[in-house]
Amino acid sequence: MLISIGPNHKNISQLDSVDKYKFLYLRRFLKWKDRLDVESCISELEQIKKVALKCYNDNLATDIVENLSEMLLLDGCFVVEFIREDYQKEEKEDDIITLKWMKNQVCRDMLLENQLPFFVLLILYRMTVRPTEENFLYMVRETLLDTFPKVKFIPKSEIQGVITERFDHLLDVVHMFCRPSGEKVEQNMDANTQNQCCKISFCGNMSLKLSKEIPPHLKFWQCYHIPTARELFDAGVSFSKIGCVEEDKEDTTSLFDITFEKGLMKIPCFAIEDTMETFMRNMIAFEQHTSKELYPYFSNYAHLMTQLIGSHRDVNFLRQNKIILEDMGDDKEVASIFKKLSDGVALTELLYIKECSKLTQHCEKPWNQMKASLKHNYFQSPWAGASTMAAITLLVLTVIQTVLPFTGYVNK
């Protein structure tokens, strides 16, 4: 099931079958307030029609432009009511909320191509909001919280005071939710962003600009290329998973909390689910093409993980270390997903520059590789270690037994 949201898929006949849900949600929306009807809602949306049109490309069909207010009402009410009803957890007669797979599908579709300007959703929500009702951003957070694998949202306390008008679309909101906890939200509003909010497309050619934060000893090539997970393991790097995939109030781990210190690389665990690739692609496309000042967390994450996952063997290695959970796809498929995610990604800011620097320095030390080779080949298990120690002891005793007669002869 695919639900079209916004004008870009309006003429696709396969999507007509789900319109019944939109009209159902529209009727529920109108019941929130007395004397609220379709005509009054369209009249209010007509006032912002010109602003909304600037959020889309100029090649919209004439009939879509003429009926834009009606489309914004029908699709906008569907999104607002879906979020509101899922947040309230009330039993309804449709399957969208009650069936988890269908809910996840709708959440995914709401983020495709960033179809509705966020200010339209706010206008519709404020038409029907009640004094006791929660902040709309809270509702969005709770609805999308468990939809995407290992995307840790910031706590509700950090949403307080955020200016809702600063967001271009739902994807922009979710990007803010995904930032590392404790980081300050940029409140400045860019006057030009509203005109670009639904014009995002996927990335072009790849270019990596040199960051000012790059240490002098770390060359450009080293920032761009780090060894794969298996190669790092052969160089003495240990891997450890941190965090958990399911929502846990005590787990503050973010997807981006990848660190390397004293030979140990810690990576938050995550699940490969059918929504992950689409979600990551949309986030990366948003970071690459937005005119807003955003830190490219997802672009950096995809780049680093692509370096670590050079082949299906690296995926298998990360599975063995419980970093990638066994939810979907074989190892080759997962490796292919990450390779496609980083295609065409431009990095102008490097989130993992310190980790790259420390990894490079670690791998350049011959002793680390020798020590790792000794450990992997001769101390891989307790029995192998015991056999190795027995052989070393026997060798030492043999040397002593050989040397002692000569020392006695010299003393004479």
Secondary structure, 3 states (H helix, E strand, C coil): CCCCCCHHHCCCHHHHHHHHHHHHHHHHHHCCCCCCCHHHHHHHHHCCHHHHHCCCCCCCCHHHHHCHHHHHHHHHHHHHHHHHHHHHCCCCCCHHHHCHHHHHHHHHHHCHHHCCCHHHHHHHHHHHCCCCCCCHHHHHHHHHCCCCCCCCCCCHHHCCCCCHHHCCCHHHHHHHHHCCCCCCCCCCCCCCHHHHCCCCCCCCCCCECCCCCCCCCCCHHHHHCCCCHHHHHHCCCEEEEECCCCCCCCCCCCCCCCEEECCEEEEECEECCCCHHHHHHHHHHHHHHCCCCCCCHHHHHHHHHHHHCCCHHHHHHHHHCCCEECCCCCHHHHHHHHHHHHCCCCECCCCCHHHHHHHHHHHHCHHHHHHHHHHHHHCCCHHHHHHHHHHHHHHHHHHHHHHHHHHHHHHC
